[in-house]
Amino acid sequence: MPCAHFAPGPLYGSGLNPAGVDFCRKKHKLPELDFVQGNAEDLPFADQSFDAVINVEASHPYFRFPRFLAEVARVLRPGGISFTPISAFVTLSPNGRRS
């Protein structure tokens, strides 16, 4: 069912890489959609500003995953939902490098 059926308010995409954010702004020109440059561990949004936060296949490299979860909780309105599937597990080798 299309999102328009639910009459969502503004939609935002966020990314750390300014070039990626710029690409998305040019590629996806839809009403009520904007992309902002920002760090998921320090989200550039006000407290309690979203009904839902969706993070798809992006959270596995976050160095401070608990900080990301705290940021999600901060920007969600009471009763809001978060969907953050974790599709990859990162392990560290004995020398501290990702494998």
Secondary structure as UniProt FT lines:
FT   HELIX           3..6
FT   STRAND          11..15
FT   HELIX           18..27
FT   TURN            31..32
FT   STRAND          33..37
FT   TURN            40..41
FT   TURN            47..48
FT   STRAND          50..54
FT   TURN            60..61
FT   TURN            63..64
FT   HELIX           65..75
FT   STRAND          76..83
FT   TURN            94..95
//
